[in-house]
Amino acid sequence: MKEQMKVVIFDMDGTLLDSKKDITISINYIRDLHYNLPPLTEEFVVEAINMEVRNLPKMFYGTELYHDKDRDVFEIHYALQCTQNPYLYDGVKETLEKLVASGVKVSVATNAPTPFASRMLKHLGVDEMFDLIIGADQVRVSKPDPQMLHEILNHYGFDRTKDEAWMVGDNSKDMLSAKNAGISSMFATWGFTPEAKHDIVVFEPKEILDIVL
């Protein structure tokens, strides 16, 4: 009889690592270059990104839609910028190591583009711990749609009758994606969202071990 499998799917920005400085620098680069607008704060950028419903081009650049020139220059700029200042939150690497050593399957589901996610996680020395790193560019609809999570679970041959899975994230889109995929979830408060109302709230990464193991 096949052993029970355990899967933990992590959000990236604000859950595994802090990327707000570099995201903000690249957004402000576009604001200045194309629109002669003053810089936004890191706090504003993070709050905007984490909103369930928002118009990011309007909030960042004052446009109703993303213009190709903004998207193209951002991607070139952020490809170089994204590894300048990110850092793993305290306890993340040790938690990942213990999960992997215990036979838990770990993957990443992020609304960031996959190339940026892979580059950042490799820069921080943890990319090889993840079986899959899936970004918004690999699915038709990003979180809170469950498509990313379904792809990861299908990759593992997840059996809902006996296996267990959790989504760990720092915002409501992560929690909704888990609910829509029919799996459990943990709200991480050490990153971009320090307070949360959720069934399972974790205040430091090592608490994940108590729940999963």
MDAnalysis code that builds the backbone (N, CA, C; Angstrom):
import MDAnalysis as mda
import numpy as np

u = mda.Universe.empty(639, n_residues=213, atom_resindex=np.repeat(np.arange(213), 3), trajectory=True)
u.add_TopologyAttr("name", ["N", "CA", "C"] * 213)
u.add_TopologyAttr("resid", np.arange(1, 214))
u.add_TopologyAttr("resname", ["MET", "LYS", "GLU", "GLN", "MET", "LYS", "VAL", "VAL", "ILE", "PHE", "ASP", "MET", "ASP", "GLY", "THR", "LEU", "LEU", "ASP", "SER", "LYS", "LYS", "ASP", "ILE", "THR", "ILE", "SER", "ILE", "ASN", "TYR", "ILE", "ARG", "ASP", "LEU", "HIS", "TYR", "ASN", "LEU", "PRO", "PRO", "LEU", "THR", "GLU", "GLU", "PHE", "VAL", "VAL", "GLU", "ALA", "ILE", "ASN", "MET", "GLU", "VAL", "ARG", "ASN", "LEU", "PRO", "LYS", "MET", "PHE", "TYR", "GLY", "THR", "GLU", "LEU", "TYR", "HIS", "ASP", "LYS", "ASP", "ARG", "ASP", "VAL", "PHE", "GLU", "ILE", "HIS", "TYR", "ALA", "LEU", "GLN", "CYS", "THR", "GLN", "ASN", "PRO", "TYR", "LEU", "TYR", "ASP", "GLY", "VAL", "LYS", "GLU", "THR", "LEU", "GLU", "LYS", "LEU", "VAL", "ALA", "SER", "GLY", "VAL", "LYS", "VAL", "SER", "VAL", "ALA", "THR", "ASN", "ALA", "PRO", "THR", "PRO", "PHE", "ALA", "SER", "ARG", "MET", "LEU", "LYS", "HIS", "LEU", "GLY", "VAL", "ASP", "GLU", "MET", "PHE", "ASP", "LEU", "ILE", "ILE", "GLY", "ALA", "ASP", "GLN", "VAL", "ARG", "VAL", "SER", "LYS", "PRO", "ASP", "PRO", "GLN", "MET", "LEU", "HIS", "GLU", "ILE", "LEU", "ASN", "HIS", "TYR", "GLY", "PHE", "ASP", "ARG", "THR", "LYS", "ASP", "GLU", "ALA", "TRP", "MET", "VAL", "GLY", "ASP", "ASN", "SER", "LYS", "ASP", "MET", "LEU", "SER", "ALA", "LYS", "ASN", "ALA", "GLY", "ILE", "SER", "SER", "MET", "PHE", "ALA", "THR", "TRP", "GLY", "PHE", "THR", "PRO", "GLU", "ALA", "LYS", "HIS", "ASP", "ILE", "VAL", "VAL", "PHE", "GLU", "PRO", "LYS", "GLU", "ILE", "LEU", "ASP", "ILE", "VAL", "LEU"])
u.atoms.positions = np.array([
    [0.857, -1.204, 0.000],
    [0.000, 0.000, 0.000],
    [0.889, 1.249, 0.000],
    [0.556, 2.168, -0.867],
    [1.337, 3.400, -1.002],
    [1.242, 4.256, 0.268],
    [2.398, 4.791, 0.692],
    [2.427, 5.658, 1.869],
    [1.681, 6.960, 1.619],
    [1.198, 7.555, 2.701],
    [0.558, 8.866, 2.568],
    [1.595, 9.902, 2.138],
    [1.219, 10.703, 1.157],
    [2.094, 11.767, 0.678],
    [1.651, 13.093, 1.294],
    [2.647, 13.920, 1.615],
    [2.368, 15.261, 2.111],
    [3.008, 16.277, 1.175],
    [2.245, 17.299, 0.815],
    [2.686, 18.319, -0.134],
    [2.517, 19.691, 0.510],
    [3.558, 20.512, 0.434],
    [3.443, 21.905, 0.883],
    [3.790, 22.808, -0.300],
    [2.841, 23.654, -0.663],
    [3.019, 24.587, -1.780],
    [3.198, 25.984, -1.194],
    [4.297, 26.617, -1.556],
    [4.609, 27.941, -1.016],
    [4.370, 29.040, -2.049],
    [3.774, 30.133, -1.588],
    [3.852, 31.391, -2.317],
    [5.306, 31.857, -2.194],
    [5.742, 32.805, -3.029],
    [7.132, 33.254, -2.951],
    [7.270, 34.618, -2.274],
    [6.849, 35.686, -2.947],
    [7.047, 37.044, -2.427],
    [6.226, 37.256, -1.159],
    [6.900, 37.620, -0.073],
    [6.203, 37.847, 1.175],
    [5.965, 36.589, 1.987],
    [6.395, 35.438, 1.456],
    [6.248, 34.165, 2.170],
    [7.603, 33.491, 2.344],
    [8.269, 33.238, 1.232],
    [9.621, 32.681, 1.295],
    [10.669, 33.780, 1.415],
    [10.452, 34.857, 0.685],
    [11.477, 35.903, 0.614],
    [10.863, 37.298, 0.566],
    [11.692, 38.264, 0.930],
    [11.292, 39.669, 0.877],
    [11.889, 40.284, -0.384],
    [11.024, 40.690, -1.285],
    [11.439, 41.227, -2.583],
    [10.979, 42.665, -2.794],
    [10.389, 43.264, -1.750],
    [9.696, 44.534, -1.969],
    [10.611, 45.664, -2.419],
    [11.857, 45.665, -1.962],
    [12.767, 46.742, -2.339],
    [13.016, 46.736, -3.843],
    [13.300, 45.574, -4.402],
    [13.623, 45.499, -5.832],
    [12.406, 45.719, -6.721],
    [11.245, 45.175, -6.322],
    [10.020, 45.412, -7.094],
    [9.739, 46.919, -7.155],
    [9.871, 47.579, -6.004],
    [9.584, 49.018, -5.922],
    [10.576, 49.824, -6.760],
    [11.837, 49.456, -6.713],
    [12.849, 50.156, -7.517],
    [12.511, 50.067, -9.005],
    [12.113, 48.881, -9.471],
    [11.809, 48.719, -10.900],
    [10.535, 49.461, -11.298],
    [9.528, 49.442, -10.441],
    [8.298, 50.195, -10.721],
    [8.599, 51.691, -10.781],
    [9.376, 52.169, -9.826],
    [9.710, 53.597, -9.796],
    [10.591, 54.002, -10.976],
    [11.383, 53.082, -11.474],
    [12.183, 53.354, -12.674],
    [11.271, 53.664, -13.863],
    [10.207, 52.869, -14.021],
    [9.240, 53.096, -15.112],
    [8.474, 54.393, -14.882],
    [8.051, 54.630, -13.652],
    [7.311, 55.861, -13.336],
    [8.112, 57.101, -13.733],
    [9.397, 57.071, -13.430],
    [10.246, 58.226, -13.741],
    [10.549, 58.308, -15.238],
    [10.908, 57.183, -15.822],
    [11.337, 57.147, -17.226],
    [10.212, 57.512, -18.190],
    [9.038, 56.924, -17.981],
    [7.941, 57.088, -18.943],
    [6.895, 58.136, -18.553],
    [6.779, 58.445, -17.261],
    [5.666, 59.300, -16.826],
    [6.096, 60.494, -15.982],
    [7.372, 60.581, -15.665],
    [7.879, 61.675, -14.830],
    [7.085, 61.794, -13.522],
    [6.773, 60.624, -12.936],
    [6.008, 60.572, -11.688],
    [6.956, 60.367, -10.509],
    [6.589, 60.868, -9.327],
    [7.446, 60.678, -8.141],
    [7.440, 59.216, -7.691],
    [8.433, 58.813, -6.920],
    [8.521, 57.407, -6.503],
    [7.428, 57.004, -5.514],
    [7.032, 55.741, -5.591],
    [6.105, 55.150, -4.636],
    [6.902, 54.531, -3.495],
    [6.263, 54.365, -2.354],
    [6.927, 53.710, -1.226],
    [6.804, 52.190, -1.352],
    [7.700, 51.481, -0.695],
    [7.634, 50.019, -0.680],
    [6.317, 49.553, -0.065],
    [5.857, 50.246, 0.963],
    [4.619, 49.867, 1.650],
    [3.416, 49.971, 0.713],
    [3.367, 51.043, -0.080],
    [2.267, 51.213, -1.033],
    [2.286, 50.099, -2.075],
    [3.457, 49.788, -2.599],
    [3.589, 48.769, -3.647],
    [3.151, 47.402, -3.129],
    [3.588, 47.040, -1.939],
    [3.224, 45.740, -1.359],
    [1.727, 45.657, -1.108],
    [1.150, 46.716, -0.555],
    [-0.290, 46.724, -0.288],
    [-1.076, 46.585, -1.586],
    [-0.638, 47.269, -2.628],
    [-1.321, 47.199, -3.921],
    [-1.255, 45.786, -4.504],
    [-0.080, 45.188, -4.469],
    [0.095, 43.854, -5.039],
    [-0.764, 42.831, -4.304],
    [-0.909, 42.995, -2.993],
    [-1.641, 42.006, -2.199],
    [-3.157, 42.184, -2.221],
    [-3.655, 43.283, -2.771],
    [-5.104, 43.482, -2.848],
    [-5.749, 42.417, -3.731],
    [-6.938, 41.954, -3.301],
    [-7.659, 40.960, -4.100],
    [-8.129, 41.551, -5.424],
    [-8.686, 42.747, -5.358],
    [-9.186, 43.414, -6.563],
    [-8.480, 44.757, -6.679],
    [-7.780, 44.944, -7.796],
    [-7.075, 46.218, -7.994],
    [-6.703, 46.381, -9.448],
    [-6.421, 47.608, -9.824],
    [-5.929, 47.917, -11.161],
    [-4.485, 48.395, -11.000],
    [-3.536, 47.468, -11.108],
    [-2.138, 47.812, -10.840],
    [-1.569, 48.850, -11.802],
    [-1.839, 48.762, -13.115],
    [-1.303, 49.824, -13.968],
    [-1.798, 51.210, -13.573],
    [-3.063, 51.283, -13.128],
    [-3.613, 52.559, -12.674],
    [-2.890, 53.036, -11.410],
    [-2.667, 52.096, -10.483],
    [-2.041, 52.453, -9.209],
    [-0.556, 52.778, -9.368],
    [0.097, 52.095, -10.313],
    [1.544, 52.284, -10.459],
    [1.916, 53.359, -11.476],
    [1.167, 53.398, -12.581],
    [1.570, 54.287, -13.683],
    [0.499, 55.269, -14.136],
    [-0.710, 55.180, -13.541],
    [-1.780, 56.087, -13.934],
    [-2.415, 55.750, -15.270],
    [-2.245, 54.481, -15.714],
    [-2.839, 54.041, -16.987],
    [-3.879, 52.968, -16.709],
    [-4.883, 52.872, -17.558],
    [-5.942, 51.867, -17.340],
    [-5.435, 50.457, -17.588],
    [-4.505, 50.308, -18.525],
    [-3.937, 49.005, -18.870],
    [-2.418, 49.118, -18.890],
    [-1.744, 47.973, -18.755],
    [-0.295, 47.970, -18.934],
    [0.040, 48.240, -20.393],
    [0.891, 49.206, -20.665],
    [1.361, 49.433, -22.018],
    [2.555, 48.533, -22.280],
    [2.701, 48.092, -23.535],
    [3.811, 47.201, -23.884],
    [5.154, 47.807, -23.509],
    [5.294, 49.118, -23.705],
    [6.582, 49.771, -23.413],
    [6.907, 49.667, -21.917],
    [5.873, 49.762, -21.071],
    [6.094, 49.658, -19.627],
    [6.458, 48.229, -19.241],
    [5.705, 47.283, -19.772],
    [5.951, 45.877, -19.457],
    [7.326, 45.439, -19.937],
    [7.677, 45.824, -21.157],
    [8.959, 45.395, -21.738],
    [10.149, 45.953, -20.954],
    [10.087, 47.244, -20.634],
    [11.202, 47.865, -19.912],
    [11.267, 47.334, -18.479],
    [10.096, 47.124, -17.862],
    [10.086, 46.564, -16.511],
    [10.771, 45.202, -16.484],
    [10.442, 44.347, -17.443],
    [11.005, 42.997, -17.444],
    [12.520, 43.024, -17.637],
    [12.998, 43.912, -18.473],
    [14.453, 44.037, -18.671],
    [15.114, 44.553, -17.389],
    [14.506, 45.578, -16.802],
    [15.075, 46.180, -15.599],
    [15.023, 45.213, -14.415],
    [13.863, 44.561, -14.225],
    [13.691, 43.692, -13.061],
    [14.515, 42.411, -13.167],
    [14.780, 41.966, -14.384],
    [15.612, 40.770, -14.571],
    [16.984, 40.966, -13.932],
    [17.483, 42.194, -13.987],
    [18.773, 42.509, -13.357],
    [18.592, 42.924, -11.898],
    [17.494, 43.616, -11.626],
    [17.264, 44.175, -10.283],
    [16.862, 43.112, -9.268],
    [16.159, 42.071, -9.709],
    [15.490, 41.155, -8.772],
    [16.432, 40.399, -7.849],
    [17.719, 40.320, -8.195],
    [18.663, 39.606, -7.326],
    [19.555, 40.559, -6.522],
    [19.244, 41.837, -6.535],
    [20.095, 42.803, -5.841],
    [19.864, 42.823, -4.329],
    [18.600, 42.728, -3.897],
    [18.302, 42.920, -2.467],
    [17.394, 41.876, -1.814],
    [16.979, 40.821, -2.509],
    [16.038, 39.905, -1.846],
    [16.731, 39.128, -0.734],
    [15.953, 38.706, 0.259],
    [16.513, 37.849, 1.305],
    [15.428, 36.891, 1.787],
    [15.865, 35.707, 2.206],
    [14.945, 34.736, 2.785],
    [14.569, 35.198, 4.185],
    [13.323, 34.994, 4.552],
    [12.912, 35.286, 5.922],
    [13.591, 34.310, 6.882],
    [13.828, 34.775, 8.097],
    [14.471, 33.935, 9.111],
    [13.708, 32.628, 9.295],
    [14.433, 31.520, 9.226],
    [13.837, 30.208, 9.462],
    [13.307, 29.517, 8.229],
    [13.223, 30.213, 7.100],
    [12.672, 29.606, 5.884],
    [13.559, 28.470, 5.373],
    [14.850, 28.727, 5.239],
    [15.742, 27.697, 4.685],
    [15.758, 26.454, 5.562],
    [15.844, 26.644, 6.871],
    [15.873, 25.509, 7.795],
    [14.563, 24.719, 7.734],
    [13.455, 25.427, 7.601],
    [12.153, 24.762, 7.501],
    [12.065, 23.942, 6.221],
    [12.502, 24.515, 5.115],
    [12.498, 23.775, 3.845],
    [13.366, 22.530, 3.943],
    [14.545, 22.676, 4.518],
    [15.465, 21.537, 4.651],
    [14.837, 20.403, 5.452],
    [14.138, 20.744, 6.536],
    [13.514, 19.724, 7.381],
    [12.331, 19.060, 6.680],
    [11.562, 19.841, 5.933],
    [10.451, 19.270, 5.178],
    [10.961, 18.267, 4.147],
    [11.968, 18.679, 3.390],
    [12.525, 17.809, 2.350],
    [13.145, 16.555, 2.971],
    [13.876, 16.730, 4.073],
    [14.507, 15.593, 4.751],
    [13.473, 14.610, 5.292],
    [12.267, 15.108, 5.572],
    [11.186, 14.263, 6.095],
    [10.342, 13.647, 4.979],
    [10.721, 13.883, 3.734],
    [10.008, 13.285, 2.610],
    [8.797, 14.069, 2.142],
    [8.640, 15.280, 2.653],
    [7.517, 16.130, 2.217],
    [7.855, 16.714, 0.850],
    [6.879, 16.751, -0.047],
    [7.058, 17.347, -1.376],
    [6.840, 18.853, -1.262],
    [7.769, 19.643, -1.773],
    [7.605, 21.095, -1.704],
    [7.729, 21.727, -3.091],
    [6.844, 22.663, -3.366],
    [6.835, 23.389, -4.636],
    [6.466, 24.841, -4.394],
    [6.582, 25.651, -5.445],
    [6.258, 27.079, -5.370],
    [5.175, 27.408, -6.389],
    [4.168, 28.157, -5.940],
    [3.139, 28.704, -6.822],
    [3.113, 30.208, -6.600],
    [3.605, 30.959, -7.581],
    [3.736, 32.405, -7.424],
    [3.086, 33.140, -8.587],
    [2.513, 34.310, -8.306],
    [1.963, 35.127, -9.386],
    [3.049, 35.922, -10.106],
    [4.286, 35.794, -9.655],
    [5.404, 36.390, -10.384],
    [5.723, 35.526, -11.605],
    [6.329, 36.087, -12.651],
    [6.746, 35.266, -13.789],
    [7.784, 34.227, -13.350],
    [7.683, 33.028, -13.892],
    [8.571, 31.926, -13.506],
    [10.056, 32.253, -13.643],
    [10.510, 32.893, -14.743],
    [11.948, 33.168, -14.853],
    [12.486, 34.017, -13.703],
    [11.711, 35.018, -13.262],
    [12.136, 35.844, -12.133],
    [12.181, 35.000, -10.860],
    [11.128, 34.198, -10.640],
    [11.060, 33.370, -9.432],
    [12.243, 32.406, -9.375],
    [12.509, 31.720, -10.462],
    [13.608, 30.750, -10.493],
    [14.948, 31.436, -10.256],
    [15.122, 32.602, -10.865],
    [16.368, 33.348, -10.721],
    [16.593, 33.774, -9.265],
    [15.544, 34.261, -8.620],
    [15.663, 34.727, -7.243],
    [15.916, 33.568, -6.280],
    [15.185, 32.477, -6.466],
    [15.345, 31.328, -5.573],
    [16.709, 30.666, -5.762],
    [17.203, 30.675, -6.987],
    [18.553, 30.150, -7.231],
    [19.596, 31.056, -6.583],
    [19.423, 32.364, -6.730],
    [20.338, 33.341, -6.127],
    [20.426, 33.142, -4.608],
    [19.295, 32.761, -3.997],
    [19.247, 32.586, -2.545],
    [19.577, 31.156, -2.114],
    [19.892, 30.293, -3.082],
    [20.385, 28.953, -2.780],
    [19.355, 27.938, -2.341],
    [18.082, 28.144, -2.712],
    [17.053, 27.190, -2.286],
    [16.271, 26.579, -3.456],
    [16.603, 26.955, -4.680],
    [15.805, 26.509, -5.826],
    [15.748, 24.989, -5.970],
    [16.820, 24.301, -5.632],
    [16.871, 22.855, -5.841],
    [16.030, 22.077, -4.830],
    [15.539, 22.736, -3.804],
    [14.670, 22.057, -2.839],
    [13.256, 21.869, -3.382],
    [12.898, 22.662, -4.394],
    [11.533, 22.629, -4.914],
    [11.434, 21.712, -6.140],
    [10.394, 20.877, -6.123],
    [10.145, 19.998, -7.272],
    [9.645, 20.803, -8.465],
    [8.792, 21.784, -8.200],
    [8.240, 22.632, -9.261],
    [8.226, 24.083, -8.796],
    [8.507, 24.981, -9.721],
    [8.334, 26.420, -9.494],
    [7.434, 26.907, -10.622],
    [6.187, 27.220, -10.285],
    [5.205, 27.622, -11.302],
    [4.813, 29.075, -11.088],
    [5.004, 29.886, -12.129],
    [4.627, 31.282, -12.091],
    [3.405, 31.565, -12.949],
    [2.982, 32.830, -12.929],
    [1.751, 33.218, -13.626],
    [1.838, 32.996, -15.134],
    [3.057, 33.006, -15.691],
    [3.222, 32.824, -17.127],
    [2.962, 31.389, -17.578],
    [2.851, 30.451, -16.634],
    [2.665, 29.045, -16.998],
    [1.211, 28.594, -16.922],
    [0.317, 29.507, -16.533],
    [-1.100, 29.160, -16.427],
    [-1.948, 30.216, -17.137],
    [-3.188, 29.857, -17.428],
    [-4.100, 30.809, -18.079],
    [-4.573, 31.869, -17.090],
    [-4.819, 31.434, -15.838],
    [-5.322, 32.346, -14.809],
    [-4.493, 32.150, -13.541],
    [-4.033, 33.258, -12.953],
    [-3.186, 33.169, -11.763],
    [-4.040, 33.101, -10.493],
    [-3.378, 32.934, -9.341],
    [-4.103, 32.896, -8.059],
    [-4.948, 34.172, -7.889],
    [-6.157, 34.054, -7.370],
    [-6.738, 32.964, -6.582],
    [-7.323, 31.795, -7.365],
    [-7.242, 31.795, -8.681],
    [-7.640, 30.607, -9.438],
    [-6.749, 29.444, -8.995],
    [-7.288, 28.230, -8.923],
    [-6.501, 27.099, -8.417],
    [-5.633, 26.399, -9.465],
    [-5.548, 26.933, -10.683],
    [-4.868, 26.206, -11.749],
    [-3.422, 25.835, -11.407],
    [-2.670, 26.776, -10.828],
    [-1.280, 26.472, -10.445],
    [-1.218, 25.303, -9.476],
    [-2.106, 25.336, -8.481],
    [-2.102, 24.300, -7.458],
    [-2.494, 22.948, -8.049],
    [-3.486, 22.945, -8.941],
    [-3.884, 21.702, -9.600],
    [-2.718, 21.106, -10.387],
    [-1.960, 21.957, -11.077],
    [-0.825, 21.457, -11.857],
    [0.210, 20.800, -10.962],
    [0.475, 21.420, -9.823],
    [1.451, 20.862, -8.881],
    [0.944, 19.542, -8.314],
    [-0.297, 19.517, -7.867],
    [-0.866, 18.292, -7.293],
    [-0.915, 17.167, -8.322],
    [-1.270, 17.493, -9.544],
    [-1.294, 16.481, -10.613],
    [0.102, 15.940, -10.894],
    [1.104, 16.813, -10.814],
    [2.499, 16.393, -11.023],
    [2.887, 15.306, -10.022],
    [2.397, 15.435, -8.789],
    [2.731, 14.474, -7.745],
    [1.845, 13.227, -7.769],
    [0.784, 13.246, -8.574],
    [-0.177, 12.148, -8.528],
    [-0.941, 12.153, -7.212],
    [-1.306, 13.342, -6.769],
    [-1.962, 13.547, -5.478],
    [-3.293, 12.813, -5.404],
    [-3.474, 12.040, -4.339],
    [-4.697, 11.266, -4.111],
    [-5.478, 11.918, -2.968],
    [-6.585, 12.557, -3.302],
    [-7.351, 13.303, -2.297],
    [-7.944, 12.422, -1.206],
    [-8.040, 11.123, -1.448],
    [-8.637, 10.244, -0.446],
    [-7.681, 9.935, 0.703],
    [-6.354, 10.095, 0.485],
    [-5.434, 9.784, 1.588],
    [-4.247, 10.728, 1.728],
    [-3.890, 11.480, 0.693],
    [-2.751, 12.395, 0.788],
    [-3.190, 13.729, 1.405],
    [-2.212, 14.501, 1.872],
    [-2.486, 15.808, 2.467],
    [-1.693, 16.889, 1.747],
    [-2.287, 18.076, 1.635],
    [-1.592, 19.203, 0.999],
    [-1.988, 20.505, 1.670],
    [-1.027, 21.427, 1.705],
    [-1.236, 22.758, 2.280],
    [-0.674, 23.811, 1.340],
    [-1.317, 24.958, 1.306],
    [-0.779, 26.144, 0.633],
    [-0.356, 27.105, 1.733],
    [0.896, 27.596, 1.656],
    [1.386, 28.576, 2.618],
    [1.568, 29.906, 1.891],
    [0.888, 30.953, 2.349],
    [0.981, 32.238, 1.666],
    [0.707, 33.395, 2.601],
    [0.900, 34.611, 2.072],
    [0.790, 35.804, 2.913],
    [-0.362, 36.704, 2.517],
    [-1.278, 36.223, 1.666],
    [-2.423, 37.077, 1.348],
    [-3.654, 36.254, 0.991],
    [-4.763, 36.943, 0.836],
    [-6.049, 36.268, 0.632],
    [-6.096, 35.493, -0.675],
    [-5.339, 35.940, -1.673],
    [-5.333, 35.201, -2.951],
    [-4.762, 33.797, -2.773],
    [-3.750, 33.679, -1.912],
    [-3.184, 32.363, -1.626],
    [-4.203, 31.481, -0.909],
    [-4.894, 32.059, 0.075],
    [-5.871, 31.289, 0.833],
    [-7.049, 30.859, -0.057],
    [-7.483, 31.753, -0.931],
    [-8.585, 31.426, -1.844],
    [-8.170, 30.377, -2.866],
    [-6.929, 30.442, -3.328],
    [-6.465, 29.435, -4.300],
    [-6.485, 28.049, -3.661],
    [-6.108, 27.973, -2.384],
    [-6.143, 26.689, -1.675],
    [-7.581, 26.202, -1.519],
    [-8.462, 27.111, -1.114],
    [-9.874, 26.741, -0.960],
    [-10.444, 26.261, -2.286],
    [-10.125, 26.973, -3.367],
    [-10.626, 26.601, -4.691],
    [-10.043, 25.283, -5.184],
    [-8.857, 24.926, -4.681],
    [-8.226, 23.660, -5.062],
    [-8.613, 22.523, -4.119],
    [-9.325, 22.870, -3.050],
    [-9.772, 21.844, -2.106],
    [-8.695, 21.319, -1.184],
    [-7.710, 22.181, -0.848],
    [-6.665, 21.767, 0.085],
    [-6.603, 22.734, 1.266],
    [-5.832, 22.379, 2.284],
    [-5.691, 23.221, 3.464],
    [-4.759, 24.397, 3.178],
    [-4.747, 25.365, 4.096],
    [-3.885, 26.524, 3.890],
    [-3.417, 27.089, 5.221],
    [-2.269, 27.772, 5.165],
    [-1.713, 28.457, 6.337],
    [-1.396, 29.888, 5.931],
    [-1.795, 30.829, 6.761],
    [-1.523, 32.246, 6.500],
    [-0.241, 32.635, 7.232],
    [0.775, 33.040, 6.485],
    [2.075, 33.421, 7.043],
    [2.089, 34.911, 7.361],
    [2.391, 35.241, 8.615],
    [2.344, 36.650, 9.039],
    [3.726, 37.300, 9.141],
    [4.789, 36.562, 8.833],
    [6.139, 37.141, 8.979],
    [6.549, 37.979, 7.769],
    [5.749, 37.981, 6.710],
    [6.131, 38.663, 5.486],
    [5.431, 39.986, 5.267],
    [4.681, 40.067, 4.171],
    [4.068, 41.330, 3.774],
    [2.789, 41.665, 4.529],
    [2.168, 40.675, 5.202],
    [0.898, 40.917, 5.895],
    [1.006, 40.445, 7.338],
    [1.294, 41.348, 8.279],
    [1.562, 40.936, 9.663],
    [0.345, 40.481, 10.467],
    [-0.873, 40.775, 9.982],
    [-2.078, 40.353, 10.705],
    [-3.026, 39.653, 9.753],
    [-3.711, 38.621, 10.287],
    [-4.623, 37.873, 9.421],
    [-5.724, 37.220, 10.235],
    [-6.876, 37.061, 9.601],
    [-7.958, 36.254, 10.151],
    [-8.078, 35.024, 9.259],
    [-7.667, 33.882, 9.791],
    [-7.698, 32.656, 9.006],
    [-7.705, 31.472, 9.969],
    [-8.173, 30.327, 9.500],
    [-8.259, 29.140, 10.360],
    [-6.896, 28.739, 10.917],
    [-5.862, 28.754, 10.055],
    [-4.506, 28.417, 10.502],
    [-3.598, 29.600, 10.196],
    [-3.099, 30.234, 11.241],
    [-2.176, 31.362, 11.090],
    [-0.839, 30.950, 11.698],
    [0.252, 31.133, 10.921],
    [1.587, 30.795, 11.417],
    [2.407, 32.082, 11.522],
    [3.135, 32.199, 12.625],
    [3.861, 33.430, 12.921],
    [5.356, 33.327, 12.644],
    [5.851, 32.107, 12.471],
    [7.233, 31.899, 12.046],
    [7.300, 30.574, 11.295],
    [8.250, 30.447, 10.357],
    [8.279, 29.282, 9.470],
    [8.312, 27.936, 10.175],
    [8.995, 27.843, 11.319],
    [9.135, 26.535, 11.974],
    [7.780, 25.982, 12.442],
    [6.759, 26.854, 12.586],
    [5.440, 26.386, 12.957],
    [4.834, 25.494, 11.884],
    [5.286, 25.665, 10.647],
    [4.812, 24.809, 9.547],
    [5.154, 23.355, 9.844],
    [6.330, 23.133, 10.437],
    [6.780, 21.769, 10.737],
    [5.836, 21.087, 11.719],
    [5.385, 21.810, 12.743],
    [4.477, 21.233, 13.731],
    [3.178, 20.789, 13.088],
    [2.712, 21.530, 12.114],
    [1.439, 21.230, 11.451],
    [1.588, 20.074, 10.464],
    [2.647, 20.110, 9.675],
    [2.803, 19.124, 8.590],
    [3.369, 17.807, 9.086],
    [4.337, 17.876, 9.998],
    [5.013, 16.653, 10.437],
    [4.374, 16.032, 11.685],
])
